[in-house]
Amino acid sequence: MRSRLLSIAPAAGIAAVLTLAACQAPAGAGSTSASASERASASASGSGAAASTYEVKVAHTTAGDALVGEDGKTLYVFTKEASGTIACTTGCTGTWPPFTLDSGETTKAGQGVTGSWLGTTKRPDGATQVTYNGHPLYYYASDKAAGDAHGQGIGGVWFIATANGKLPSASASASASIGY
């Protein structure tokens, strides 16, 4: 299951994918399921190219200017991951879904984003997570619309990801108890 926010594929697309998967090489052929998954994504979106690149850009949110990902949703950083080790795993990801990519998917820099700072890292579960200036990026499950930033300052360790690519300073952490 993908951790990123996804659109639900139409029933016809799902049926086509299941039919296509049944006609592929025998079980154990390794690349068959990845290929079927890629075709399912292309079928659901109508275009493989459109579904495979996600733009990260800067947009105004309720907590100020922040990086945003899919559907304009605010992206966050977890300051406990400053050492580069993924600390948000298992139960944490229900509240803080990581911004992950499936095989063949990529990101591109949009307005206000330094393209060379976009990267990826492997999560403990093997998923590929998007990073900015080395910091893994997350969504907040309670943000329902583009521009929502209800996760800002939670626990003094979760903050909107900003274009400057830096983690908040200790003084920003102390003053970030915004009442969302």
RACOR-V718842 format. One line per field, one symbol per residue. psi: psi as a letter, one per 30 degrees, with the letter a starting at -180 (. if undefined). burial: b if it has 9 or more other ideal C-beta (glycine too) atoms within 8 Angstrom, else e. A space follows every 50 residues. Layout:
BEGIN
psi = ???
burial = ???
END
This chain:
BEGIN
psi = kkflkllkkleeeeeeeeeeefgallkggdfeeeeeeeeeeeeeffkeee ffkkkklklklfgaklklbkggkkklljffgfffkjfjlceefeeikkjl klkfllllkakgkjeffkallklfgfljkklkhfkkkllkffjflkfkhf fkgkggfklkklffgllkleeeeeggiki.
burial = eebbeeeebeeebbebbeebbeebeeeeeeebebbbbbbbbbbbbeebee bbbbebbbbebebebbbbbeeebbbbbbbebeeeebebbeebbeebbbbb bbeebebbbbeebbeebbeebebeeebbbbbbeebbbbbbeebeeebbbb bbbbebbbbbbbbebeeeeeebbeebeeeb
END
